[in-house]
């Protein structure tokens, strides 16, 4: 039987059994157990762990553990994504977060009927970052990059994702349709008059439209509130 000693950073305590928090502890490991297998067996999705150290040296997640190994598991550190890297897939319970990310200009796949296998496939094959509050989803082999979203409400969730991935500089606000996730296009006022409330007809002249769903957007009171929300993400 292989036995290794594990220490997890305090930021990962929420994933651990209470008796494993805040201290080093010994744990039996199956034969040929990898770092990933044991870290996840103890409760922590691999996406939430930083660079794991075994006997003081960094190792990959597929590193095989040996008897007597000392394993330190830090929390994942924030990273800075470029606009092309900041592509997400949100699970079925994060519709509000998905809309806010789209509002900020980030390509975010979402469907309220999406299942875990589809989220995994979009992460593995599409290179998207999986966003979820389901830790078991993040343990799937095909989820190469992911984030366990701790907050319960969309706006704090957005702040959390911005902080983890350094998204402030990569924002392109109000460039994507909130419903369809496709780029918006300029629309002439005369082409959308029949879809505008009378108050908007009198006060607004610049419009964007979605080529897929036909939605029309302008800089009204909702736009100003959302602009203030995004400006506060820095």
HUZIQUI-V514463 format. One record per residue. N is the residue number from 1. RES is the residue in one small letter. OMEGA is omega as a letter, one per 30 degrees, with the letter a starting at -180 (none if undefined). Layout:
n=N res=RES omega=OMEGA
n=N res=RES omega=OMEGA
This chain:
n=1 res=x omega=l
n=2 res=x omega=l
n=3 res=x omega=l
n=4 res=x omega=l
n=5 res=x omega=a
n=6 res=x omega=l
n=7 res=x omega=a
n=8 res=x omega=l
n=9 res=x omega=a
n=10 res=x omega=l
n=11 res=x omega=a
n=12 res=x omega=a
n=13 res=x omega=a
n=14 res=x omega=a
n=15 res=x omega=a
n=16 res=x omega=l
n=17 res=x omega=a
n=18 res=x omega=a
n=19 res=x omega=a
n=20 res=x omega=a
n=21 res=x omega=l
n=22 res=x omega=l
n=23 res=x omega=l
n=24 res=x omega=a
n=25 res=x omega=l
n=26 res=x omega=l
n=27 res=x omega=l
n=28 res=x omega=a
n=29 res=x omega=l
n=30 res=x omega=l
n=31 res=x omega=a
n=32 res=x omega=l
n=33 res=x omega=l
n=34 res=x omega=l
n=35 res=x omega=a
n=36 res=x omega=a
n=37 res=x omega=a
n=38 res=x omega=l
n=39 res=x omega=a
n=40 res=x omega=l
n=41 res=x omega=l
n=42 res=x omega=l
n=43 res=x omega=a
n=44 res=x omega=l
n=45 res=x omega=a
n=46 res=x omega=l
n=47 res=x omega=a
n=48 res=x omega=l
n=49 res=x omega=l
n=50 res=x omega=a
n=51 res=x omega=a
n=52 res=x omega=l
n=53 res=x omega=l
n=54 res=x omega=a
n=55 res=x omega=l
n=56 res=x omega=a
n=57 res=x omega=l
n=58 res=x omega=a
n=59 res=x omega=l
n=60 res=x omega=a
n=61 res=x omega=a
n=62 res=x omega=l
n=63 res=x omega=l
n=64 res=x omega=a
n=65 res=x omega=l
n=66 res=x omega=a
n=67 res=x omega=l
n=68 res=x omega=l
n=69 res=x omega=l
n=70 res=x omega=a
n=71 res=x omega=l
n=72 res=x omega=a
n=73 res=x omega=l
n=74 res=x omega=l
n=75 res=x omega=l
n=76 res=x omega=l
n=77 res=x omega=l
n=78 res=x omega=l
n=79 res=x omega=l
n=80 res=x omega=a
n=81 res=x omega=l
n=82 res=x omega=l
n=83 res=x omega=a
n=84 res=x omega=l
n=85 res=x omega=a
n=86 res=x omega=l
n=87 res=x omega=a
n=88 res=x omega=l
n=89 res=x omega=a
n=90 res=x omega=l
n=91 res=x omega=a
n=92 res=x omega=a
n=93 res=x omega=a
n=94 res=x omega=a
n=95 res=x omega=l
n=96 res=x omega=l
n=97 res=x omega=l
n=98 res=x omega=l
n=99 res=x omega=l
n=100 res=x omega=l
n=101 res=x omega=l
n=102 res=x omega=l
n=103 res=x omega=l
n=104 res=x omega=l
n=105 res=x omega=a
n=106 res=x omega=l
n=107 res=x omega=a
n=108 res=x omega=l
n=109 res=x omega=l
n=110 res=x omega=l
n=111 res=x omega=a
n=112 res=x omega=l
n=113 res=x omega=a
n=114 res=x omega=l
n=115 res=x omega=a
n=116 res=x omega=l
n=117 res=x omega=l
n=118 res=x omega=l
n=119 res=x omega=l
n=120 res=x omega=a
n=121 res=x omega=l
n=122 res=x omega=l
n=123 res=x omega=a
n=124 res=x omega=a
n=125 res=x omega=a
n=126 res=x omega=l
n=127 res=x omega=a
n=128 res=x omega=l
n=129 res=x omega=a
n=130 res=x omega=l
n=131 res=x omega=a
n=132 res=x omega=l
n=133 res=x omega=a
n=134 res=x omega=a
n=135 res=x omega=l
n=136 res=x omega=l
n=137 res=x omega=a
n=138 res=x omega=l
n=139 res=x omega=a
n=140 res=x omega=a
n=141 res=x omega=a
n=142 res=x omega=l
n=143 res=x omega=a
n=144 res=x omega=l
n=145 res=x omega=a
n=146 res=x omega=a
n=147 res=x omega=l
n=148 res=x omega=a
n=149 res=x omega=a
n=150 res=x omega=a
n=151 res=x omega=a
n=152 res=x omega=a
n=153 res=x omega=a
n=154 res=x omega=a
n=155 res=x omega=l
n=156 res=x omega=l
n=157 res=x omega=l
n=158 res=x omega=l
n=159 res=x omega=l
n=160 res=x omega=a
n=161 res=x omega=l
n=162 res=x omega=a
n=163 res=x omega=a
n=164 res=x omega=a
n=165 res=x omega=l
n=166 res=x omega=a
n=167 res=x omega=a
n=168 res=x omega=a
n=169 res=x omega=a
n=170 res=x omega=a
n=171 res=x omega=l
n=172 res=x omega=a
n=173 res=x omega=l
n=174 res=x omega=l
n=175 res=x omega=a
n=176 res=x omega=l
n=177 res=x omega=a
n=178 res=x omega=a
n=179 res=x omega=a
n=180 res=x omega=l
n=181 res=x omega=l
n=182 res=x omega=a
n=183 res=x omega=l
n=184 res=x omega=a
n=185 res=x omega=l
n=186 res=x omega=l
n=187 res=x omega=l
n=188 res=x omega=a
n=189 res=x omega=a
n=190 res=x omega=a
n=191 res=x omega=a
n=192 res=x omega=a
n=193 res=x omega=a
n=194 res=x omega=l
n=195 res=x omega=a
n=196 res=x omega=l
n=197 res=x omega=a
n=198 res=x omega=l
n=199 res=x omega=l
n=200 res=x omega=l
n=201 res=x omega=a
n=202 res=x omega=a
n=203 res=x omega=a
n=204 res=x omega=l
n=205 res=x omega=a
n=206 res=x omega=a
n=207 res=x omega=l
n=208 res=x omega=l
n=209 res=x omega=l
n=210 res=x omega=a
n=211 res=x omega=a
n=212 res=x omega=a
n=213 res=x omega=l
n=214 res=x omega=l
n=215 res=x omega=a
n=216 res=x omega=a
n=217 res=x omega=l
n=218 res=x omega=a
n=219 res=x omega=l
n=220 res=x omega=a
n=221 res=x omega=l
n=222 res=x omega=l
n=223 res=x omega=a
n=224 res=x omega=l
n=225 res=x omega=l
n=226 res=x omega=l
n=227 res=x omega=l
n=228 res=x omega=l
n=229 res=x omega=a
n=230 res=x omega=l
n=231 res=x omega=l
n=232 res=x omega=a
n=233 res=x omega=a
n=234 res=x omega=none
